[in-house]
Amino acid sequence: GACAALEARRAGADVLVVERASGGGGASAMSSGIFYLGGGTAVQKAAGYEDTPDEMY
């Protein structure tokens, strides 16, 4: 829902996100909030890290 709200806002909509949970859960809790943005991005290349979409998979 939050991602959809962000995209809607970026497209010009007025949005409101309401969360009923008192804390994080789901996949965020299982991953400790860590997510991987690899696959050979420009930032990785600039920092000297070699990565590819296949390695990310």
C-alpha positions in Angstrom: 0.0 0.0 0.0 2.8 2.5 0.9 4.5 1.8 -2.5 1.2 2.4 -4.3 0.7 5.6 -2.4 4.2 6.8 -3.3 3.7 6.1 -6.9 0.3 7.8 -6.9 1.8 10.9 -5.2 4.6 10.9 -7.8 1.9 11.0 -10.5 0.3 14.0 -8.8 -2.4 12.5 -6.6 -3.1 13.6 -3.0 -2.6 10.6 -0.8 -2.9 9.6 2.8 -1.3 6.4 4.2 -2.7 5.1 7.5 -1.0 2.2 9.2 -2.9 0.2 11.8 0.0 -1.9 13.1 2.1 -0.7 16.0 5.3 -1.8 14.4 6.9 -3.3 11.3 6.1 -6.8 10.3 5.9 -9.2 7.3 8.8 -9.3 5.0 10.4 -6.3 6.6 10.6 -8.0 10.0 12.0 -11.2 8.4 14.7 -9.3 6.6 15.5 -6.9 9.5 14.6 -4.1 7.1 17.5 -4.9 4.8 16.9 -5.0 1.1 19.2 -5.5 -1.8 19.5 -3.0 -4.7 22.1 -4.7 -6.8 22.3 -5.9 -10.3 25.0 -3.6 -11.6 23.6 -0.2 -10.8 25.5 3.0 -11.7 26.2 3.6 -8.0 27.7 0.2 -7.6 29.9 0.7 -10.6 31.0 4.2 -9.4 32.0 2.6 -6.0 34.0 -0.1 -7.7 31.6 -3.0 -7.1 31.0 -5.5 -9.9 27.5 -7.0 -10.0 25.1 -8.2 -12.6 21.3 -9.0 -12.6 22.2 -12.7 -12.9 24.3 -12.5 -9.7 21.5 -10.6 -8.0 19.1 -13.4 -8.9 
